[in-house]
């Protein structure tokens, strides 16, 4: 067994110093999220669309974010490829177009219906990504003992 390869594959230890160095990043992300939500709600109140937003639209946004967050984070080896991002953007546009049309045509849509659809669609999105961008798997051969 190669000692260098085994030490490189182990995750770095989470130490107190490392957490302290990342703390400004976490606070910055939290602050940016709060500012984004505040801006969204302030604009929706200003333009008077508060009463028009139903729970189904919030559910649509949350399930869409969850679906594509999982799909993209599981495809880290492909992040450097511009065509990967084009495919993800195309699938996101298709997903949004279909669901926006369905929710507008069928106003009795229930938020709970997103759950099974998202599970099925997750398999489809993951399958498309794996089909278009197959990972090259290396075979590890163990040296035979004599």
Buried (B, 14 or more C-beta within 10 A) or exposed (E): EEEEEEEEEEEEEEEEEEEEEEEEEEEEEEEEEEEEEEEEEEEBEEEEEEEEEEEBBEBBEEBBEEBBEBBBEBBEEBEEEEEBEEBBEEBBEEBEEEBEEEBEEEEEBEBEBBEEEBEEBBEEBBEBBEEEBEEEEEEEEEEEEE
